[in-house]
Amino acid sequence: MNEKEKYPFEVLFTDGSRSWLPKEDSTPWGIIFENEAVALQTPLMGLDFYHAQHYCSKIKVGNFGATCGEKAFWEKFSQLNRSAINKMNEFILSLNGIPIEKDYWTADSVKRERTKAWYMSFDEPEIFNADKKYKKHGVRGVIKIM
């Protein structure tokens, strides 16, 4: 990618700054979608809901803290067409990230079933729920930057 070429998505850097252009001596952390940044990296193994929440709570970028992303955020994400997701994944790969292609836990529990939580499935794409303790899914840090 050309040094002055505009990115196809705005980027959040590890120092908490954001830009549509590459920044010298800055490391990209995630890409911005709907005023939230989605991490470029993710654990390679799936985690249960509780470990996923703990993993995301440890992420700090500048003055921002991460979560696994609210259900509403992942619902918007799931509405993207395959072409848009492919374009996003190509950009993530160009930044040495891991493509968004698994099932990912949200930060939200199912209100009437305390043992279950919501996750976003990229196979469908749709939001489903699963057992918090026994089911393992991918984890992506999400930071609200409004």
N, C-alpha and C positions, 0 to 999 in steps of 0.2 A: 504494500500500500504506500503510495506517495506520501512523503512527510507532511505536505500541506493539503492533501486530499481530504475532503469532508467525509466523516463517517456516515454510514447509512442509518445509524441509530446514535443517540446521545449516549455518552459513556460516563459512568461514575468511577472516579479514580480512588486508590487506596487512601489518599490524603483527604478525601471528602469533597474534592472539587469535581466539577463536571464540565464536559466539553463535547462539541461536535467535531473537534479537530484533535489529532494526536498532540500530546503534551510531552515535551522533552523531560526526561528524568522523572516521569510519573508512570505508575503502573495501573492499568485498567483493573477494576474490581468487578464491574458488572455493566449491563446495558439497561437503559431506561425505557420502560414501557408503562404508559398510563400513570406517570408521576411516581413510579416505584422502580427501583433498580433490582434486577435479578442477577445473582452471582454468576460469574463465568465458571466457577469451580463447584464441585459437589463431591461428597464422599463416594468412592467407587462402590461401596457395599450399601445395601438398604439398611435402614434403621427402623426400630419400632417408633411409635408416636412420641413417647416420652424422651427417648434418646435424640430424636430429631429436633424436638423443641429445645433441648439442652444444647445441642450442637449449634443451632441458630442463635440462641441467646448469648453465646460466647463471641459472636462476630461483631466487631466494631470497625467502622469505616469513618474516619474523621470524627465528627460528633454524633454520628448515626449508629443506632443499634439495629440488628436484624431480627426478623422472625421467620417462620416458615411461609409467611404470606397468608393474608386472609382468604377465606373461601371466595369472597366476591372478586378479589384480584385474579385468582386462578380461573374463575368462571369466565371473566373477560378474556383471559389468555386463551382459554379453550375455544373461544369463538373465532380465533384467527384461522384463516384458511391455510391449507397445507403449503401453498406457495409462500405466504408470509412467514410461516414457521421455518421453512427451508432457508429463506433469505436471512432470517435471524440466526439460524444455526451456522450458516456459512460465515457470517460475521463473527460469531462466538469462536469458531475454529480459527479464524484469522488472528484472533487475539489470544490464541493458545488456550482457549477454554474448552469445556466439555459440552457437547450439544444438548439441548433440552429435548429429551426423547423418552424419558421414563415416566413412571407414575410418581408423583411428588405429594408428600403430606402437605396439608394446609396447616395453619395455626389454630383452626377451629374444631372444637368437639361437636358431636351431634347432641343437641340440647336435650332430647328426651331419652337418649341412650348413653349414659355416662361412660360406658366401656368402649364407645366407638368415636371415631373422628373422621373428618372429610379428607379425601385425597383427590388429586386431579390425574386422570388417566389420559395419556396421549394416544393410546390405541383407539379409543372411541371417537373423539375426545369428549370427555364428560367428567362430571364430579360424582364420585361414589363415596360410600363410607365403609370403614373396615374396623376390626378390633384394634384398639390402641396398643395393646401389650404384645399380641402374638403375630400380627401382620407386619411385614417389613416393606417399606417403600423408599424411593429416593428422597433426597433432601436438597432443597435449594434455598439459600439465604435470600430474603427479600427485604429491602429497605425502603420505607416511605420517605420521599424527599420533597414533599410539597412545601 
